[in-house]
Amino acid sequence: MNNKEFTAELAQLTGHTHKETAELMNSLLTLLGEQWVEGNTLVLQGFGTFEVRKKGERITVNPATQARYLVPPKLALGFRPSSLLKDKFK
C-alpha cells in the first residue's frame, strides 16, 4: 500500500474528503518529524515506540579495494513494537 492508497482508505473510513485527509496526514507527519528532530520519543499505546537512537562512529571496509573508511556518528529513528502488536503477528 502506498501513500495515495492509504490516504484514500483513511478518507473513506473517516468520512472526510481525500484532500482533507491528505492535509491532516501531512500536518501529522510534519509534527512527528519536528518532535524527532528535537530528540523526543513517541509512544503509541497498542502500537509501539518511536525513538531517536544515537549510532556511534565506526570503521567500514570497502570489499573491492579493501580501503578503510571512518563512518561518522549519526542519529537514526528506531521503532520498538508493543507486545500487543507482536502478538498479532505470531
C-alpha positions as CSV (number, residue, x, y, z in Angstrom):
1,M,0.0,0.0,0.0
2,N,1.4,3.4,-1.0
3,N,0.7,6.8,0.5
4,K,-2.1,7.6,-2.0
5,E,-3.9,4.3,-1.3
6,F,-3.5,4.8,2.4
7,T,-4.9,8.3,2.2
8,A,-7.9,7.1,0.1
9,E,-8.6,4.3,2.6
10,L,-8.4,6.6,5.6
11,A,-10.6,9.2,3.9
12,Q,-13.2,6.5,3.2
13,L,-13.1,5.2,6.8
14,T,-13.3,8.6,8.4
15,G,-15.9,10.2,6.0
16,H,-13.6,13.1,5.2
17,T,-12.6,14.1,1.7
18,H,-9.3,12.9,0.2
19,K,-7.9,16.5,0.2
20,E,-8.8,17.0,3.9
21,T,-7.3,13.6,4.9
22,A,-4.1,14.3,2.9
23,E,-3.7,17.7,4.7
24,L,-4.2,16.1,8.1
25,M,-1.7,13.4,7.3
26,N,0.9,16.0,6.1
27,S,0.4,18.0,9.3
28,L,0.7,14.9,11.4
29,L,3.9,13.8,9.7
30,T,5.4,17.3,10.0
31,L,4.6,17.4,13.7
32,L,6.2,14.0,14.2
33,G,9.3,14.9,12.2
34,E,9.7,18.1,14.4
35,Q,9.5,16.1,17.6
36,W,12.0,13.5,16.4
37,V,14.4,16.3,15.3
38,E,14.3,17.5,18.9
39,G,15.1,14.0,20.1
40,N,11.7,13.3,21.7
41,T,10.3,9.8,21.9
42,L,6.7,9.0,20.7
43,V,4.8,6.2,22.4
44,L,1.6,5.0,20.7
45,Q,-0.4,2.7,23.0
46,G,-1.0,-0.7,21.5
47,F,1.3,0.1,18.5
48,G,4.8,0.8,19.7
49,T,7.6,3.3,20.5
50,F,9.5,5.5,18.0
51,E,12.7,6.9,19.4
52,V,15.8,8.6,18.1
53,R,18.9,6.5,18.6
54,K,22.5,7.6,18.5
55,K,24.8,5.4,16.5
56,G,28.5,5.8,17.2
57,E,31.2,6.2,14.7
58,R,32.6,3.0,13.2
59,I,35.1,1.8,10.7
60,T,33.9,0.1,7.5
61,V,35.9,-1.6,4.7
62,N,35.3,-1.4,1.0
63,P,35.3,-5.0,-0.1
64,A,36.5,-4.2,-3.6
65,T,39.5,-2.0,-2.6
66,Q,40.0,-3.1,1.0
67,A,40.1,0.6,1.8
68,R,39.1,1.5,5.4
69,Y,36.7,4.4,6.0
70,L,35.5,6.1,9.2
71,V,31.8,6.5,9.2
72,P,30.8,9.4,11.4
73,P,28.2,9.2,14.2
74,K,24.6,9.8,13.3
75,L,21.1,9.8,14.6
76,A,18.6,7.2,13.4
77,L,14.9,6.7,14.1
78,G,14.2,3.3,15.7
79,F,10.9,1.5,16.3
80,R,10.1,-1.0,19.0
81,P,6.6,-2.7,18.6
82,S,4.4,-3.1,21.6
83,S,3.6,-6.6,22.9
84,L,0.0,-6.3,21.6
85,L,1.3,-5.7,18.1
86,K,3.8,-8.5,18.4
87,D,1.1,-10.9,19.5
88,K,-1.0,-10.1,16.3
89,F,1.9,-11.3,14.1
90,K,2.6,-14.6,15.8
